[in-house]
Amino acid sequence: MSGRVGILARMREDVAAAKLRDPAARNGLEIALLYPGLHAIWAHRLWHALWRRRARLLARAGSQVTRLLTGIEIHPGARIGRRFFIDHGMGVVIGETAEIGDDVLLYHGVTLGGRQREGGKRHPTLEDGVAVGAGAKILGPVTVGAGSVVGANAVVTKDAPPDSVLVGVPAKPRLRRAGEDTRAVLTAPEYQI
């Protein structure tokens, strides 16, 4: 996770990240006003700050209001890095102990969920530069290595090394080919279920 940056600088950075990753994005004002993934992230920062200050009930209540407004559920305990972008976003669920690095991209319907009821680390870690396709489920305290791509509807239950492509149920990793474009991997029919 990255160091401290001012609120407005972070918001500008988020808008720029959305513009970079979404070919349908026209301008910064449209992104700032109309992208629910961005609104969910901005709200999460507030709820996460309250969570860390032990205002847990207020943080959880706020996160549920954000869920109602955006269709995106991010637990206030989740740790999220910079330039995180949720494209479309409806149905995204991010659990309490999830950790998300910098420059991560999620599409709609993604779940970063748990598999056990015991306390401690129960949710996934996505390292820097990970992209996760629509409907994918990453379950349990697994780590998806930096620069990896998770295909649409894949179910990841085991750690994956950096620069992997994960597809299938259960997902099986393979190393990314040199020069393999993330967007091309996420939209290729052979990487969808």
C-alpha positions, -999 to 999 in steps of 0.1 A, spaced: 0 0 0 12 35 -8 20 65 14 -2 94 22 -16 117 -5 -41 146 -1 -78 139 -6 -82 160 -38 -50 145 -53 -63 110 -47 -96 118 -62 -79 133 -93 -57 102 -95 -89 80 -93 -105 98 -121 -74 95 -142 -72 58 -135 -108 53 -146 -102 73 -178 -72 51 -185 -90 18 -180 -124 25 -194 -125 32 -232 -161 45 -228 -150 73 -205 -153 107 -221 -141 132 -196 -132 137 -160 -165 154 -150 -186 126 -164 -164 101 -145 -166 120 -112 -203 124 -114 -216 91 -129 -192 62 -120 -206 42 -91 -173 23 -87 -156 56 -80 -183 67 -56 -180 34 -37 -142 38 -34 -145 74 -22 -171 65 4 -150 35 14 -121 58 23 -144 76 48 -158 44 63 -124 29 65 -111 59 84 -139 56 109 -133 18 111 -97 24 120 -108 49 147 -130 22 162 -163 39 152 -172 4 138 -210 7 140 -210 40 121 -185 27 96 -206 -4 89 -238 16 86 -222 40 62 -209 11 41 -244 -3 39 -258 30 27 -230 31 0 -240 -5 -10 -276 6 -13 -267 36 -35 -240 19 -57 -247 -18 -57 -211 -23 -45 -204 -37 -10 -170 -29 4 -165 -38 41 -150 -8 59 -122 -30 72 -108 -38 38 -75 -22 28 -74 -7 -6 -44 9 -24 -43 37 -49 -58 40 -84 -82 11 -77 -110 10 -103 -143 -9 -103 -157 -9 -138 -196 -10 -138 -194 -24 -103 -229 -38 -97 -226 -69 -74 -190 -64 -63 -184 -77 -28 -151 -71 -9 -147 -87 25 -134 -73 58 -98 -87 56 -93 -82 19 -62 -63 8 -60 -47 -26 -28 -32 -39 -23 -3 -63 -36 -1 -99 -61 -30 -94 -91 -33 -117 -123 -52 -109 -153 -57 -132 -189 -62 -121 -200 -92 -101 -165 -99 -85 -164 -114 -50 -134 -112 -28 -149 -134 -1 -141 -158 27 -143 -195 30 -141 -201 68 -157 -187 99 -125 -185 121 -111 -151 129 -80 -136 114 -72 -132 77 -102 -147 58 -103 -128 25 -80 -125 -5 -50 -103 -12 -46 -88 -47 -12 -75 -53 -4 -44 -75 -17 -44 -110 -41 -73 -108 -72 -73 -131 -102 -94 -123 -129 -103 -149 -166 -101 -145 -182 -126 -121 -149 -140 -108 -148 -153 -72 -116 -152 -52 -122 -170 -20 -103 -173 12 -69 -160 24 -52 -165 -9 -28 -141 -27 -30 -133 -64 4 -121 -74 12 -87 -90 3 -83 -126 -20 -113 -127 -53 -115 -146 -83 -135 -134 -107 -145 -162 -144 -139 -161 -163 -163 -139 -131 -180 -126 -131 -194 -90 -97 -188 -73 -91 -208 -41 -53 -211 -42 -24 -187 -43 -12 -176 -78 23 -163 -86 29 -129 -101 21 -124 -138 -4 -153 -139 -35 -158 -160 -61 -177 -139 -91 -194 -156 -116 -221 -148 -134 -236 -119 -113 -241 -99 -89 -217 -115 -56 -229 -127 -28 -204 -132 -5 -202 -162 22 -175 -167 13 -146 -189 30 -145 -222 55 -117 -230 35 -86 -242 1 -102 -234 -23 -73 -230 -45 -74 -199 -76 -61 -218 -71 -88 -245 -69 -115 -218 -100 -104 -200 -121 -103 -233 -107 -135 -250 -134 -162 -252 -110 -189 -241 -106 -171 -207 -143 -170 -199 -165 -198 -186 
